[in-house]
């Protein structure tokens, strides 16, 4: 799993829904994922957003700027996807809800 950083983590922490959505808006082939994670972030299970690429084979987590294999990411962070949205469906949902997420 490749990690790289262009923006300090402090400016990214707590902004996963916004950052993942912005990435999907800029990358037509990306899919927004809302789910939960348990490892490598805060203690306990928490809501989180990330992106899937390459038909789900690759994950990009803009909060920690991590790009890698989806299965490895799922194992490392105990990631459980709950909702996947393509660019068009995501943009519609943001407009309908008036915020980046999470959405019920």
PAFI-165526 format. One record per residue (C-alpha): x, y, z; chain. Coordinates in nm, 3 decimals, decimal comma. Layout:
@xx->X	yy->Y	zz->Z	chain->A;
...
//
This chain:
@xx->0,000	yy->0,000	zz->0,000	chain->A;
@xx->0,150	yy->0,329	zz->-0,108	chain->A;
@xx->0,120	yy->0,633	zz->0,115	chain->A;
@xx->0,211	yy->0,979	zz->-0,005	chain->A;
@xx->0,145	yy->1,323	zz->0,133	chain->A;
@xx->0,099	yy->1,661	zz->-0,029	chain->A;
@xx->-0,121	yy->1,814	zz->0,240	chain->A;
@xx->-0,053	yy->1,792	zz->0,614	chain->A;
@xx->-0,278	yy->1,536	zz->0,785	chain->A;
@xx->-0,408	yy->1,802	zz->1,023	chain->A;
@xx->-0,579	yy->1,972	zz->0,730	chain->A;
@xx->-0,734	yy->1,642	zz->0,620	chain->A;
@xx->-0,844	yy->1,488	zz->0,950	chain->A;
@xx->-1,224	yy->1,495	zz->0,987	chain->A;
@xx->-1,282	yy->1,582	zz->0,621	chain->A;
@xx->-1,307	yy->1,233	zz->0,466	chain->A;
@xx->-1,653	yy->1,286	zz->0,312	chain->A;
@xx->-1,557	yy->1,615	zz->0,152	chain->A;
@xx->-1,216	yy->1,499	zz->0,029	chain->A;
@xx->-1,340	yy->1,167	zz->-0,111	chain->A;
@xx->-1,631	yy->1,341	zz->-0,285	chain->A;
@xx->-1,405	yy->1,606	zz->-0,435	chain->A;
@xx->-1,177	yy->1,332	zz->-0,569	chain->A;
@xx->-1,470	yy->1,153	zz->-0,733	chain->A;
@xx->-1,591	yy->1,482	zz->-0,885	chain->A;
@xx->-1,249	yy->1,515	zz->-1,050	chain->A;
@xx->-1,214	yy->1,150	zz->-1,158	chain->A;
@xx->-1,508	yy->1,020	zz->-1,360	chain->A;
@xx->-1,408	yy->0,654	zz->-1,319	chain->A;
@xx->-1,383	yy->0,673	zz->-0,938	chain->A;
@xx->-1,656	yy->0,552	zz->-0,701	chain->A;
@xx->-1,733	yy->0,711	zz->-0,365	chain->A;
@xx->-1,757	yy->0,464	zz->-0,077	chain->A;
@xx->-1,923	yy->0,541	zz->0,257	chain->A;
@xx->-1,859	yy->0,280	zz->0,523	chain->A;
@xx->-1,690	yy->0,218	zz->0,855	chain->A;
@xx->-1,332	yy->0,152	zz->0,961	chain->A;
@xx->-1,183	yy->0,030	zz->1,287	chain->A;
@xx->-0,805	yy->0,019	zz->1,262	chain->A;
@xx->-0,544	yy->0,283	zz->1,194	chain->A;
@xx->-0,764	yy->0,584	zz->1,261	chain->A;
@xx->-0,942	yy->0,677	zz->1,585	chain->A;
@xx->-1,008	yy->0,416	zz->1,859	chain->A;
@xx->-1,316	yy->0,202	zz->1,792	chain->A;
@xx->-1,528	yy->0,178	zz->1,477	chain->A;
@xx->-1,609	yy->0,502	zz->1,298	chain->A;
@xx->-1,786	yy->0,625	zz->0,987	chain->A;
@xx->-1,550	yy->0,698	zz->0,699	chain->A;
@xx->-1,540	yy->0,772	zz->0,326	chain->A;
@xx->-1,288	yy->0,663	zz->0,063	chain->A;
@xx->-1,271	yy->0,606	zz->-0,314	chain->A;
@xx->-1,248	yy->0,294	zz->-0,527	chain->A;
@xx->-1,079	yy->0,284	zz->-0,866	chain->A;
@xx->-1,017	yy->0,020	zz->-1,132	chain->A;
@xx->-1,360	yy->-0,142	zz->-1,086	chain->A;
@xx->-1,303	yy->-0,176	zz->-0,714	chain->A;
@xx->-0,954	yy->-0,328	zz->-0,729	chain->A;
@xx->-0,779	yy->-0,016	zz->-0,599	chain->A;
@xx->-0,864	yy->0,214	zz->-0,309	chain->A;
@xx->-0,766	yy->0,577	zz->-0,258	chain->A;
@xx->-0,816	yy->0,723	zz->0,089	chain->A;
@xx->-0,765	yy->1,099	zz->0,061	chain->A;
@xx->-0,767	yy->1,151	zz->0,438	chain->A;
@xx->-0,442	yy->0,960	zz->0,481	chain->A;
@xx->-0,341	yy->0,992	zz->0,113	chain->A;
@xx->-0,312	yy->0,619	zz->0,072	chain->A;
@xx->-0,338	yy->0,440	zz->-0,263	chain->A;
@xx->-0,336	yy->0,061	zz->-0,278	chain->A;
@xx->-0,508	yy->-0,273	zz->-0,308	chain->A;
@xx->-0,871	yy->-0,271	zz->-0,188	chain->A;
@xx->-0,843	yy->-0,604	zz->-0,004	chain->A;
@xx->-0,528	yy->-0,494	zz->0,177	chain->A;
@xx->-0,696	yy->-0,165	zz->0,277	chain->A;
@xx->-1,003	yy->-0,355	zz->0,399	chain->A;
@xx->-0,789	yy->-0,585	zz->0,613	chain->A;
@xx->-0,562	yy->-0,314	zz->0,747	chain->A;
@xx->-0,846	yy->-0,080	zz->0,849	chain->A;
@xx->-1,125	yy->-0,335	zz->0,894	chain->A;
@xx->-1,310	yy->-0,134	zz->0,629	chain->A;
@xx->-1,674	yy->-0,225	zz->0,571	chain->A;
@xx->-1,833	yy->-0,054	zz->0,271	chain->A;
@xx->-2,199	yy->0,038	zz->0,326	chain->A;
@xx->-2,273	yy->0,247	zz->0,017	chain->A;
@xx->-2,108	yy->0,298	zz->-0,323	chain->A;
@xx->-2,196	yy->0,585	zz->-0,555	chain->A;
@xx->-2,064	yy->0,672	zz->-0,899	chain->A;
@xx->-1,990	yy->1,034	zz->-0,988	chain->A;
@xx->-2,338	yy->1,119	zz->-1,117	chain->A;
@xx->-2,527	yy->0,958	zz->-0,826	chain->A;
@xx->-2,290	yy->1,117	zz->-0,576	chain->A;
@xx->-2,331	yy->1,466	zz->-0,724	chain->A;
@xx->-2,709	yy->1,428	zz->-0,715	chain->A;
@xx->-2,698	yy->1,316	zz->-0,352	chain->A;
@xx->-2,474	yy->1,607	zz->-0,247	chain->A;
@xx->-2,718	yy->1,850	zz->-0,411	chain->A;
@xx->-3,021	yy->1,680	zz->-0,253	chain->A;
@xx->-2,870	yy->1,661	zz->0,097	chain->A;
@xx->-2,683	yy->1,992	zz->0,093	chain->A;
@xx->-2,364	yy->1,844	zz->0,243	chain->A;
@xx->-2,080	yy->1,601	zz->0,169	chain->A;
@xx->-2,208	yy->1,325	zz->0,399	chain->A;
@xx->-2,256	yy->1,098	zz->0,573	chain->A;
@xx->-2,610	yy->1,035	zz->0,456	chain->A;
@xx->-2,872	yy->0,801	zz->0,602	chain->A;
//
